[in-house]
Amino acid sequence: MSLGDQQWYPTNVQVTVLKARNLRIKGKNGTNDAYAIMQVGKDKFSTSVAEKCVSPEWKEEATFDLPLIHQGNAEQCTLYIIAMHRALVGLDKFLGQAVINLLDLHANRSRKKT
């Protein structure tokens, strides 16, 4: 195998949650106490709570280890970002989510990979 034939596979992914927009309103007075959950596989990270806002900004990051990327483990190579409203009483409420397939990002040849 020559050096040109070798395939590069990432071992981790660094995720930065900047902000959210167009969220459902679940709090009193037309605002949310919002936080985001980032998840890859079974690993999760939660941001801090942005209180009384409509378009929260976090600018928080997390790093997740990745299994070897291939089509057989697509579920383990999917990034979920879920926005929640912190409820003082009862269960927290779902506000919205983004789902990013890391296999597609890896396959994108025009995207810079570091």
DAGIDA-V953769 format. One record per residue. N is the residue number from 1. RES is the residue in one small letter. SS is DSSP state (helix for helix, strand for strand, loop for the rest). BURIAL is + if it has 9 or more other C-alpha atoms within 8 Angstrom, else -. Layout:
BEGIN
n=N res=RES ss=SS burial=BURIAL
n=N res=RES ss=SS burial=BURIAL
END
This chain:
BEGIN
n=1 res=m ss=loop burial=-
n=2 res=s ss=loop burial=-
n=3 res=l ss=helix burial=-
n=4 res=g ss=helix burial=-
n=5 res=d ss=helix burial=-
n=6 res=q ss=loop burial=-
n=7 res=q ss=loop burial=-
n=8 res=w ss=loop burial=-
n=9 res=y ss=loop burial=-
n=10 res=p ss=loop burial=-
n=11 res=t ss=loop burial=-
n=12 res=n ss=strand burial=-
n=13 res=v ss=strand burial=+
n=14 res=q ss=strand burial=-
n=15 res=v ss=strand burial=-
n=16 res=t ss=strand burial=-
n=17 res=v ss=strand burial=+
n=18 res=l ss=strand burial=-
n=19 res=k ss=strand burial=+
n=20 res=a ss=loop burial=+
n=21 res=r ss=loop burial=-
n=22 res=n ss=loop burial=-
n=23 res=l ss=loop burial=+
n=24 res=r ss=loop burial=-
n=25 res=i ss=loop burial=+
n=26 res=k ss=loop burial=+
n=27 res=g ss=loop burial=+
n=28 res=k ss=helix burial=-
n=29 res=n ss=helix burial=-
n=30 res=g ss=helix burial=-
n=31 res=t ss=loop burial=+
n=32 res=n ss=strand burial=+
n=33 res=d ss=strand burial=+
n=34 res=a ss=strand burial=+
n=35 res=y ss=strand burial=+
n=36 res=a ss=strand burial=+
n=37 res=i ss=strand burial=+
n=38 res=m ss=strand burial=+
n=39 res=q ss=strand burial=+
n=40 res=v ss=strand burial=+
n=41 res=g ss=loop burial=+
n=42 res=k ss=loop burial=-
n=43 res=d ss=strand burial=-
n=44 res=k ss=strand burial=-
n=45 res=f ss=strand burial=-
n=46 res=s ss=strand burial=-
n=47 res=t ss=loop burial=+
n=48 res=s ss=loop burial=-
n=49 res=v ss=loop burial=-
n=50 res=a ss=strand burial=+
n=51 res=e ss=strand burial=-
n=52 res=k ss=strand burial=+
n=53 res=c ss=strand burial=+
n=54 res=v ss=loop burial=+
n=55 res=s ss=loop burial=+
n=56 res=p ss=loop burial=+
n=57 res=e ss=strand burial=-
n=58 res=w ss=strand burial=+
n=59 res=k ss=strand burial=-
n=60 res=e ss=strand burial=-
n=61 res=e ss=strand burial=-
n=62 res=a ss=strand burial=+
n=63 res=t ss=strand burial=-
n=64 res=f ss=strand burial=+
n=65 res=d ss=strand burial=-
n=66 res=l ss=loop burial=+
n=67 res=p ss=loop burial=-
n=68 res=l ss=loop burial=-
n=69 res=i ss=loop burial=+
n=70 res=h ss=loop burial=-
n=71 res=q ss=helix burial=-
n=72 res=g ss=helix burial=-
n=73 res=n ss=helix burial=-
n=74 res=a ss=loop burial=+
n=75 res=e ss=helix burial=-
n=76 res=q ss=helix burial=+
n=77 res=c ss=helix burial=+
n=78 res=t ss=strand burial=+
n=79 res=l ss=strand burial=+
n=80 res=y ss=strand burial=+
n=81 res=i ss=strand burial=+
n=82 res=i ss=strand burial=+
n=83 res=a ss=strand burial=+
n=84 res=m ss=strand burial=+
n=85 res=h ss=strand burial=+
n=86 res=r ss=loop burial=+
n=87 res=a ss=loop burial=+
n=88 res=l ss=loop burial=-
n=89 res=v ss=loop burial=-
n=90 res=g ss=loop burial=-
n=91 res=l ss=loop burial=-
n=92 res=d ss=loop burial=-
n=93 res=k ss=strand burial=+
n=94 res=f ss=strand burial=-
n=95 res=l ss=strand burial=+
n=96 res=g ss=strand burial=+
n=97 res=q ss=strand burial=-
n=98 res=a ss=strand burial=-
n=99 res=v ss=strand burial=-
n=100 res=i ss=strand burial=-
n=101 res=n ss=strand burial=+
n=102 res=l ss=helix burial=+
n=103 res=l ss=helix burial=+
n=104 res=d ss=helix burial=-
n=105 res=l ss=helix burial=-
n=106 res=h ss=helix burial=-
n=107 res=a ss=helix burial=-
n=108 res=n ss=loop burial=-
n=109 res=r ss=loop burial=-
n=110 res=s ss=loop burial=-
n=111 res=r ss=loop burial=-
n=112 res=k ss=loop burial=-
n=113 res=k ss=loop burial=-
n=114 res=t ss=loop burial=-
END
